[in-house]
Amino acid sequence: MLFIFAALPILLYSFGYRLSLNDFKLVRAGGLAISSIPATGVKISVDGKFVHETSLISRRAYLQGLTPRVYHIHIEKDGFYPWDKAVGVLPEKVTSAEALLVKKGGPEILLKGKFTDMAFYDGSEELLSLSEGKKIRTIFSLEEKMELKERPPRAESATSSQSIPVEIKTLLAEKKPDGFDYDEPSRILWWKGSTLWVRWLEGEDYLPLYTEEAESEIVTTASPIKRAFFYPNREAIILAVSDSVLVVELDGRVWRNKQELYLGTAPNVLVSKSKKEAYVLDIGKLYLIPLL
């Protein structure tokens, strides 16, 4: 009898059962899979306890046999701002969490002038047009990191209205946004005033694991949004507001992490998805910020 009573908890534990301290019931255990960008040299803690440091061989932490409840994840790496997230672990499921760390340090100055606005010159993300008022003053090569002496002929913009599907045009006509960014073909963001939304476009089967809604309000800022872009190949957005450029994650479980990519006076931003670079224009100066 003593053997049976001693063996029973061990058997239940081995079959994945745990005692829930909230209601003192036996529940099936769950797990956590935690990763980060950058992927190596990252220290991961859960509920205040260090659990793993990533390396080239082991780029994520995997915890199993967890009692279903909310866990607090803390991730840090030298030279980056720390990342925190609270995620719920469910019975018999592995919950994923991926951190996008923002690097500390100042951006690189590419050009100084009296510029007031910027845009991609031909939609190819190879050239920037820098304007003073409504007049283009400089064409800047992002490949060679230098001003061009002669203005090249324009090509058809890759983001021209002809390249946008009818359903996206219909959505924009309905929302009447101040601006948008279309990440073909999977998602679109738009903003109006100080509020920004995202809609995932490929149906419920292709929604990210962190949401069950095809359309979500992502952020409302204290001042109007100037521009916003999807962070290239990541679950985050980059947006410019009154005096800063922010990175806001799309994962809205419990809260969304928000970090300053740039703090200045009156910045605006452009993002090259092909080069994974952000360009900031602030008080006439053009800055480069590499993205992960």
Summary of the structure (lengths in Angstrom):
residues: 292
radius of gyration: 23.4
end to end distance: 59.6
largest distance: 91.8
contacts: 867
relative contact order: 0.12
helix: 10%
strand: 49%
